[in-house]
Amino acid sequence: MVMIIINFPRAARVFKILGIILLAAGTFFFFSSDASVKEIPAFFAGNIGLLFLISMLPWMNSVVKAGRYNKLLQSLLGGNVKGMGSFYVRSEVTMVSLAAFLNLSSATISQELLKQQLETVKTKVKNNFIAMSTLRGYSLALLWSPLEILLATSIFITGANYLVVLPWMVMIALLGFALDASIGKLLFRKHRVKRQSSAQKNLGANKKKLTQFISALAMFLIVVVFLANVVQFDFLFAVTIAILPFAFTWAVLMKRKRSFIQIGWPTWKKHTNHLNNFIVLLLALSFLTETLNASPYLGYLQEPIVALEGSPLLIMLFIQAAFLGMTLLGVHPLATMGIFGGVSELLMGALPEVTLTILLASCAIATVPSAPYGLIVTITSVGLRMNPYEIVLKNLPYSLLLGFLGVMVSLLTLVIY
């Protein structure tokens, strides 16, 4: 509660508005419930674990920078290509491969590099290419990354096993990539891109470094799975406590310990001191979710799901439409996830926990390239000097497609679970 008071004045305008709405709704639900005043502090504490995870993410980003894997991204994007159709596939592959660790920085770095690579291309074509390939590739990486907050939140809500969910999320990512890469190749096939004479200069070194990077990612997943399944830690807690020791060990093995500390410490301090938006959103959301669960009004929110009982496909399409609709209205997917978290018991009565996790995570992440007030869209809008709604329109068909793929895969899991 003290954190909200301190951080509210520092939060961005959209998060202040969201925070006020969530707190007002939570207060209304509180007074309509039988909860006592002494329970209020606990109502705000539900999402502290998510905040802890967000605060630790810069350490992973720092070890990537210390290992100069951001230079790898530059090399992978700088190679010779026959045309923009093939280049679209390469750009998306690069984003999918590296965004799992680099997160937002992979998008900003690659967008700058793509602007240089496509400097001779017409501005409109260039901007559309960058807005599509980077944001879509970014979202495909988020689908399976244990560092992605939307995936972690969906597992937090349902209590599903990450190891069981992972193959299905990878399947959605592969299907999404195959479809979007084909569409992108077709859309940009007529456009040419300037050739880079020094493209293949460090090909062998790049392959070796990429192999190291993918091996490190696989090892991190193994560590998280071990902590969650063998040691029996909560998944969210397992990811959170694994980040710093793993990043430090990786830096030591690369003989980059000093660089890691020099980059990581100031980055972590700056990031942690600027969590204003997340603090306001997540703590207010926790208050709303907990008071909603204690309120008789929960029944009204359950009615659409109850009305669709016995029709899993309609429930899934309703959830997909809710995520996309709320995102287009400017509501963060985390907030929508929290609302569904408030009715999670009812949803888990209608769908198995694995199915529900896949559905919530895929439908939420599918909206990331089409969120007009989302951080990645805002960064892209500023970098390309594009209207954010223009970016949204370009990526909306993809969001619908990826969300629908999530629904179809979720439907497939009903046969097994």
C-alpha positions as a Python dict, from the first residue, in 0.01 Angstrom:
ca = {
    (1, 'M'): (0, 0, 0),
    (2, 'V'): (291, 231, 79),
    (3, 'M'): (447, 134, -255),
    (4, 'I'): (135, 249, -441),
    (5, 'I'): (130, 583, -257),
    (6, 'I'): (498, 645, -340),
    (7, 'N'): (483, 530, -703),
    (8, 'F'): (144, 663, -812),
    (9, 'P'): (264, 1023, -880),
    (10, 'R'): (556, 885, -1085),
    (11, 'A'): (347, 648, -1300),
    (12, 'A'): (255, 722, -1662),
    (13, 'R'): (-86, 878, -1724),
    (14, 'V'): (-243, 563, -1871),
    (15, 'F'): (-131, 357, -1569),
    (16, 'K'): (-262, 621, -1328),
    (17, 'I'): (-602, 599, -1498),
    (18, 'L'): (-592, 218, -1491),
    (19, 'G'): (-483, 221, -1126),
    (20, 'I'): (-766, 455, -1024),
    (21, 'I'): (-1023, 240, -1209),
    (22, 'L'): (-890, -82, -1053),
    (23, 'L'): (-874, 63, -702),
    (24, 'A'): (-1221, 219, -732),
    (25, 'A'): (-1369, -109, -856),
    (26, 'G'): (-1184, -299, -583),
    (27, 'T'): (-1316, -59, -317),
    (28, 'F'): (-1670, -110, -446),
    (29, 'F'): (-1630, -489, -435),
    (30, 'F'): (-1475, -467, -86),
    (31, 'F'): (-1775, -281, 59),
    (32, 'S'): (-2011, -529, -107),
    (33, 'S'): (-1830, -824, 55),
    (34, 'D'): (-1803, -957, 409),
    (35, 'A'): (-1427, -900, 423),
    (36, 'S'): (-1285, -715, 722),
    (37, 'V'): (-1055, -410, 717),
    (38, 'K'): (-762, -611, 858),
    (39, 'E'): (-763, -824, 541),
    (40, 'I'): (-693, -524, 314),
    (41, 'P'): (-308, -539, 335),
    (42, 'A'): (-315, -905, 226),
    (43, 'F'): (-538, -810, -70),
    (44, 'F'): (-258, -588, -205),
    (45, 'A'): (13, -853, -167),
    (46, 'G'): (-109, -1107, -425),
    (47, 'N'): (118, -992, -710),
    (48, 'I'): (436, -918, -514),
    (49, 'G'): (592, -1231, -670),
    (50, 'L'): (534, -1090, -1020),
    (51, 'L'): (698, -761, -922),
    (52, 'F'): (995, -953, -783),
    (53, 'L'): (1032, -1135, -1117),
    (54, 'I'): (1013, -810, -1317),
    (55, 'S'): (1278, -653, -1094),
    (56, 'M'): (1521, -940, -1165),
    (57, 'L'): (1490, -942, -1546),
    (58, 'P'): (1767, -680, -1605),
    (59, 'W'): (2030, -924, -1478),
    (60, 'M'): (1960, -1160, -1767),
    (61, 'N'): (1965, -873, -2012),
    (62, 'S'): (2296, -757, -1866),
    (63, 'V'): (2472, -1091, -1911),
    (64, 'V'): (2359, -1092, -2274),
    (65, 'K'): (2514, -748, -2323),
    (66, 'A'): (2828, -850, -2131),
    (67, 'G'): (2866, -1150, -2363),
    (68, 'R'): (2816, -916, -2660),
    (69, 'Y'): (2530, -1122, -2795),
    (70, 'N'): (2371, -795, -2908),
    (71, 'K'): (2659, -780, -3160),
    (72, 'L'): (2551, -1126, -3276),
    (73, 'L'): (2209, -982, -3356),
    (74, 'Q'): (2375, -715, -3571),
    (75, 'S'): (2573, -977, -3764),
    (76, 'L'): (2273, -1204, -3821),
    (77, 'L'): (2069, -916, -3961),
    (78, 'G'): (2350, -785, -4178),
    (79, 'G'): (2390, -1075, -4421),
    (80, 'N'): (2331, -1091, -4795),
    (81, 'V'): (1972, -1157, -4901),
    (82, 'K'): (1807, -1192, -5241),
    (83, 'G'): (1509, -972, -5162),
    (84, 'M'): (1292, -832, -4885),
    (85, 'G'): (1076, -1146, -4881),
    (86, 'S'): (1372, -1362, -4773),
    (87, 'F'): (1497, -1083, -4550),
    (88, 'Y'): (1161, -1077, -4367),
    (89, 'V'): (1207, -1444, -4276),
    (90, 'R'): (1563, -1381, -4155),
    (91, 'S'): (1456, -1079, -3948),
    (92, 'E'): (1179, -1277, -3780),
    (93, 'V'): (1406, -1578, -3715),
    (94, 'T'): (1659, -1346, -3550),
    (95, 'M'): (1394, -1190, -3326),
    (96, 'V'): (1247, -1526, -3226),
    (97, 'S'): (1594, -1666, -3151),
    (98, 'L'): (1721, -1380, -2937),
    (99, 'A'): (1423, -1198, -2783),
    (100, 'A'): (1383, -1467, -2516),
    (101, 'F'): (1686, -1321, -2333),
    (102, 'L'): (1725, -973, -2481),
    (103, 'N'): (1355, -898, -2440),
    (104, 'L'): (1273, -535, -2531),
    (105, 'S'): (1632, -447, -2615),
    (106, 'S'): (1630, -702, -2899),
    (107, 'A'): (1348, -509, -3066),
    (108, 'T'): (1511, -166, -3026),
    (109, 'I'): (1852, -287, -3149),
    (110, 'S'): (1711, -478, -3445),
    (111, 'Q'): (1485, -188, -3549),
    (112, 'E'): (1784, 48, -3565),
    (113, 'L'): (1982, -206, -3766),
    (114, 'L'): (1691, -271, -4003),
    (115, 'K'): (1652, 103, -4062),
    (116, 'Q'): (2017, 111, -4175),
    (117, 'Q'): (1980, -202, -4386),
    (118, 'L'): (1665, -73, -4557),
    (119, 'E'): (1772, 290, -4597),
    (120, 'T'): (1726, 278, -4977),
    (121, 'V'): (1372, 136, -4949),
    (122, 'K'): (1064, 361, -4958),
    (123, 'T'): (975, 486, -4610),
    (124, 'K'): (624, 336, -4603),
    (125, 'V'): (745, -9, -4713),
    (126, 'K'): (1041, 7, -4474),
    (127, 'N'): (827, 106, -4174),
    (128, 'N'): (569, -162, -4245),
    (129, 'F'): (844, -423, -4279),
    (130, 'I'): (1008, -326, -3948),
    (131, 'A'): (680, -291, -3754),
    (132, 'M'): (566, -633, -3873),
    (133, 'S'): (885, -844, -3857),
    (134, 'T'): (1016, -719, -3521),
    (135, 'L'): (690, -703, -3323),
    (136, 'R'): (565, -1036, -3454),
    (137, 'G'): (899, -1209, -3398),
    (138, 'Y'): (910, -1059, -3050),
    (139, 'S'): (567, -1201, -2961),
    (140, 'L'): (662, -1548, -3092),
    (141, 'A'): (958, -1554, -2854),
    (142, 'L'): (738, -1452, -2560),
    (143, 'L'): (510, -1755, -2609),
    (144, 'W'): (758, -2000, -2457),
    (145, 'S'): (1006, -1784, -2266),
    (146, 'P'): (1001, -1848, -1887),
    (147, 'L'): (1098, -1482, -1846),
    (148, 'E'): (773, -1360, -2006),
    (149, 'I'): (545, -1210, -1741),
    (150, 'L'): (218, -1300, -1920),
    (151, 'L'): (316, -1668, -1942),
    (152, 'A'): (437, -1667, -1581),
    (153, 'T'): (110, -1503, -1470),
    (154, 'S'): (-106, -1760, -1649),
    (155, 'I'): (90, -2041, -1476),
    (156, 'F'): (58, -1851, -1147),
    (157, 'I'): (-322, -1838, -1191),
    (158, 'T'): (-374, -2203, -1286),
    (159, 'G'): (-88, -2375, -1102),
    (160, 'A'): (-1, -2576, -1417),
    (161, 'N'): (339, -2738, -1471),
    (162, 'Y'): (561, -2529, -1702),
    (163, 'L'): (728, -2843, -1839),
    (164, 'V'): (388, -2976, -1952),
    (165, 'V'): (282, -2641, -2098),
    (166, 'L'): (613, -2571, -2280),
    (167, 'P'): (579, -2814, -2577),
    (168, 'W'): (233, -2675, -2658),
    (169, 'M'): (356, -2315, -2644),
    (170, 'V'): (649, -2405, -2870),
    (171, 'M'): (399, -2565, -3110),
    (172, 'I'): (197, -2242, -3125),
    (173, 'A'): (519, -2042, -3182),
    (174, 'L'): (631, -2274, -3465),
    (175, 'L'): (290, -2267, -3634),
    (176, 'G'): (271, -1889, -3593),
    (177, 'F'): (619, -1845, -3737),
    (178, 'A'): (553, -2075, -4034),
    (179, 'L'): (233, -1891, -4126),
    (180, 'D'): (361, -1537, -4071),
    (181, 'A'): (697, -1598, -4240),
    (182, 'S'): (513, -1730, -4545),
    (183, 'I'): (278, -1431, -4549),
    (184, 'G'): (565, -1184, -4500),
    (185, 'K'): (772, -1345, -4775),
    (186, 'L'): (476, -1314, -5009),
    (187, 'L'): (394, -953, -4915),
    (188, 'F'): (749, -821, -4960),
    (189, 'R'): (865, -1047, -5246),
    (190, 'K'): (866, -766, -5504),
    (191, 'H'): (1089, -531, -5304),
    (192, 'R'): (1469, -536, -5313),
    (193, 'V'): (1719, -466, -5037),
    (194, 'K'): (2071, -327, -5063),
    (195, 'R'): (2341, -598, -5062),
    (196, 'Q'): (2600, -600, -4782),
    (197, 'S'): (2948, -684, -4914),
    (198, 'S'): (3090, -793, -4579),
    (199, 'A'): (2797, -1015, -4493),
    (200, 'Q'): (2966, -1351, -4462),
    (201, 'K'): (3287, -1227, -4299),
    (202, 'N'): (3222, -1367, -3953),
    (203, 'L'): (2980, -1646, -4044),
    (204, 'G'): (3170, -1919, -3856),
    (205, 'A'): (3207, -1709, -3540),
    (206, 'N'): (2839, -1612, -3557),
    (207, 'K'): (2728, -1974, -3579),
    (208, 'K'): (2945, -2066, -3281),
    (209, 'K'): (2813, -1773, -3075),
    (210, 'L'): (2452, -1851, -3170),
    (211, 'T'): (2505, -2214, -3065),
    (212, 'Q'): (2641, -2094, -2730),
    (213, 'F'): (2345, -1863, -2687),
    (214, 'I'): (2085, -2133, -2761),
    (215, 'S'): (2271, -2378, -2533),
    (216, 'A'): (2260, -2123, -2250),
    (217, 'L'): (1886, -2075, -2304),
    (218, 'A'): (1831, -2452, -2294),
    (219, 'M'): (2036, -2477, -1975),
    (220, 'F'): (1833, -2200, -1811),
    (221, 'L'): (1511, -2386, -1895),
    (222, 'I'): (1659, -2703, -1742),
    (223, 'V'): (1747, -2513, -1421),
    (224, 'V'): (1395, -2368, -1396),
    (225, 'V'): (1233, -2707, -1459),
    (226, 'F'): (1459, -2868, -1196),
    (227, 'L'): (1368, -2609, -933),
    (228, 'A'): (997, -2631, -1013),
    (229, 'N'): (964, -3009, -1051),
    (230, 'V'): (1236, -3162, -835),
    (231, 'V'): (1283, -2904, -560),
    (232, 'Q'): (907, -2830, -583),
    (233, 'F'): (934, -2450, -587),
    (234, 'D'): (648, -2247, -727),
    (235, 'F'): (720, -2180, -1098),
    (236, 'L'): (723, -1803, -1060),
    (237, 'F'): (959, -1823, -763),
    (238, 'A'): (1180, -2078, -945),
    (239, 'V'): (1229, -1843, -1243),
    (240, 'T'): (1288, -1543, -1018),
    (241, 'I'): (1556, -1696, -795),
    (242, 'A'): (1730, -1871, -1087),
    (243, 'I'): (1797, -1554, -1289),
    (244, 'L'): (2080, -1389, -1091),
    (245, 'P'): (2286, -1703, -1003),
    (246, 'F'): (2249, -1833, -1359),
    (247, 'A'): (2343, -1499, -1517),
    (248, 'F'): (2645, -1465, -1286),
    (249, 'T'): (2763, -1823, -1357),
    (250, 'W'): (2720, -1766, -1731),
    (251, 'A'): (2926, -1446, -1709),
    (252, 'V'): (3203, -1628, -1517),
    (253, 'L'): (3213, -1910, -1776),
    (254, 'M'): (3241, -1651, -2055),
    (255, 'K'): (3513, -1471, -1854),
    (256, 'R'): (3295, -1160, -1854),
    (257, 'K'): (3235, -1127, -1480),
    (258, 'R'): (3367, -770, -1455),
    (259, 'S'): (3165, -651, -1756),
    (260, 'F'): (2855, -824, -1616),
    (261, 'I'): (2885, -642, -1282),
    (262, 'Q'): (2967, -307, -1447),
    (263, 'I'): (2664, -332, -1676),
    (264, 'G'): (2428, -519, -1443),
    (265, 'W'): (2446, -322, -1118),
    (266, 'P'): (2358, 25, -1255),
    (267, 'T'): (2104, -128, -1497),
    (268, 'W'): (1932, -317, -1215),
    (269, 'K'): (1925, -8, -990),
    (270, 'K'): (1780, 211, -1264),
    (271, 'H'): (1521, -49, -1365),
    (272, 'T'): (1412, -124, -1007),
    (273, 'N'): (1378, 247, -927),
    (274, 'H'): (1151, 291, -1230),
    (275, 'L'): (896, 15, -1173),
    (276, 'N'): (629, 279, -1110),
    (277, 'N'): (389, 163, -1381),
    (278, 'F'): (412, -204, -1288),
    (279, 'I'): (373, -133, -915),
    (280, 'V'): (58, 74, -968),
    (281, 'L'): (-92, -177, -1212),
    (282, 'L'): (-5, -505, -1039),
    (283, 'L'): (-81, -405, -680),
    (284, 'A'): (-409, -235, -775),
    (285, 'L'): (-492, -542, -984),
    (286, 'S'): (-422, -769, -687),
    (287, 'F'): (-661, -563, -472),
    (288, 'L'): (-932, -584, -739),
    (289, 'T'): (-891, -960, -791),
    (290, 'E'): (-900, -1043, -419),
    (291, 'T'): (-1198, -819, -340),
    (292, 'L'): (-1382, -950, -646),
    (293, 'N'): (-1336, -1306, -521),
    (294, 'A'): (-1486, -1203, -186),
    (295, 'S'): (-1775, -1012, -348),
    (296, 'P'): (-2119, -1143, -450),
    (297, 'Y'): (-2073, -955, -780),
    (298, 'L'): (-1834, -1230, -891),
    (299, 'G'): (-2146, -1418, -1000),
    (300, 'Y'): (-2228, -1156, -1264),
    (301, 'L'): (-1887, -1193, -1425),
    (302, 'Q'): (-1928, -1569, -1418),
    (303, 'E'): (-2259, -1558, -1605),
    (304, 'P'): (-2112, -1544, -1962),
    (305, 'I'): (-1887, -1840, -1882),
    (306, 'V'): (-2172, -2029, -1711),
    (307, 'A'): (-2392, -1957, -2015),
    (308, 'L'): (-2122, -2113, -2236),
    (309, 'E'): (-2075, -2416, -2010),
    (310, 'G'): (-2046, -2734, -2214),
    (311, 'S'): (-1911, -2539, -2514),
    (312, 'P'): (-1530, -2523, -2464),
    (313, 'L'): (-1473, -2369, -2808),
    (314, 'L'): (-1714, -2081, -2736),
    (315, 'I'): (-1547, -2020, -2396),
    (316, 'M'): (-1207, -2009, -2568),
    (317, 'L'): (-1325, -1771, -2840),
    (318, 'F'): (-1485, -1550, -2571),
    (319, 'I'): (-1152, -1533, -2385),
    (320, 'Q'): (-962, -1452, -2708),
    (321, 'A'): (-1212, -1178, -2797),
    (322, 'A'): (-1194, -1035, -2444),
    (323, 'F'): (-814, -1008, -2452),
    (324, 'L'): (-808, -847, -2796),
    (325, 'G'): (-1101, -613, -2727),
    (326, 'M'): (-962, -493, -2393),
    (327, 'T'): (-615, -444, -2544),
    (328, 'L'): (-752, -228, -2827),
    (329, 'L'): (-931, -18, -2564),
    (330, 'G'): (-596, 45, -2397),
    (331, 'V'): (-623, -207, -2110),
    (332, 'H'): (-297, -392, -2045),
    (333, 'P'): (-322, -772, -2106),
    (334, 'L'): (-199, -822, -1747),
    (335, 'A'): (-509, -642, -1621),
    (336, 'T'): (-735, -862, -1836),
    (337, 'M'): (-541, -1167, -1713),
    (338, 'G'): (-614, -1055, -1357),
    (339, 'I'): (-986, -1033, -1430),
    (340, 'F'): (-985, -1392, -1559),
    (341, 'G'): (-776, -1483, -1255),
    (342, 'G'): (-1070, -1364, -1045),
    (343, 'V'): (-1291, -1629, -1204),
    (344, 'S'): (-1015, -1892, -1235),
    (345, 'E'): (-1198, -2150, -1023),
    (346, 'L'): (-1495, -2140, -1257),
    (347, 'L'): (-1270, -2154, -1564),
    (348, 'M'): (-1078, -2450, -1425),
    (349, 'G'): (-1411, -2622, -1370),
    (350, 'A'): (-1477, -2587, -1743),
    (351, 'L'): (-1122, -2646, -1877),
    (352, 'P'): (-819, -2849, -1759),
    (353, 'E'): (-544, -2636, -1601),
    (354, 'V'): (-296, -2705, -1884),
    (355, 'T'): (-554, -2608, -2147),
    (356, 'L'): (-647, -2291, -1958),
    (357, 'T'): (-281, -2190, -1916),
    (358, 'I'): (-211, -2232, -2288),
    (359, 'L'): (-529, -2041, -2375),
    (360, 'L'): (-468, -1747, -2139),
    (361, 'A'): (-99, -1712, -2225),
    (362, 'S'): (-135, -1743, -2604),
    (363, 'C'): (-438, -1511, -2630),
    (364, 'A'): (-269, -1250, -2408),
    (365, 'I'): (68, -1262, -2589),
    (366, 'A'): (-105, -1254, -2930),
    (367, 'T'): (-224, -900, -2849),
    (368, 'V'): (128, -764, -2779),
    (369, 'P'): (197, -641, -3139),
    (370, 'S'): (-151, -480, -3150),
    (371, 'A'): (-156, -302, -2813),
    (372, 'P'): (-176, 73, -2895),
    (373, 'Y'): (-44, 171, -2550),
    (374, 'G'): (189, -126, -2507),
    (375, 'L'): (557, -57, -2442),
    (376, 'I'): (689, -237, -2753),
    (377, 'V'): (438, -61, -2983),
    (378, 'T'): (517, 275, -2822),
    (379, 'I'): (892, 224, -2868),
    (380, 'T'): (838, 123, -3231),
    (381, 'S'): (605, 418, -3290),
    (382, 'V'): (864, 664, -3160),
    (383, 'G'): (1154, 498, -3345),
    (384, 'L'): (975, 486, -3682),
    (385, 'R'): (772, 807, -3632),
    (386, 'M'): (455, 612, -3705),
    (387, 'N'): (111, 654, -3555),
    (388, 'P'): (70, 369, -3301),
    (389, 'Y'): (-271, 288, -3447),
    (390, 'E'): (-110, 244, -3789),
    (391, 'I'): (117, -19, -3631),
    (392, 'V'): (-188, -177, -3466),
    (393, 'L'): (-373, -202, -3799),
    (394, 'K'): (-73, -369, -3962),
    (395, 'N'): (-46, -630, -3686),
    (396, 'L'): (-414, -685, -3603),
    (397, 'P'): (-461, -970, -3857),
    (398, 'Y'): (-156, -1141, -3705),
    (399, 'S'): (-293, -1101, -3350),
    (400, 'L'): (-623, -1258, -3461),
    (401, 'L'): (-437, -1543, -3633),
    (402, 'L'): (-200, -1614, -3341),
    (403, 'G'): (-485, -1598, -3089),
    (404, 'F'): (-688, -1838, -3304),
    (405, 'L'): (-389, -2076, -3322),
    (406, 'G'): (-378, -2065, -2942),
    (407, 'V'): (-748, -2154, -2931),
    (408, 'M'): (-701, -2443, -3176),
    (409, 'V'): (-403, -2587, -2985),
    (410, 'S'): (-595, -2544, -2656),
    (411, 'L'): (-885, -2733, -2812),
    (412, 'L'): (-643, -3010, -2916),
    (413, 'T'): (-518, -3048, -2557),
    (414, 'L'): (-872, -3134, -2444),
    (415, 'V'): (-829, -3469, -2619),
    (416, 'I'): (-531, -3545, -2391),
    (417, 'Y'): (-620, -3373, -2065),
}
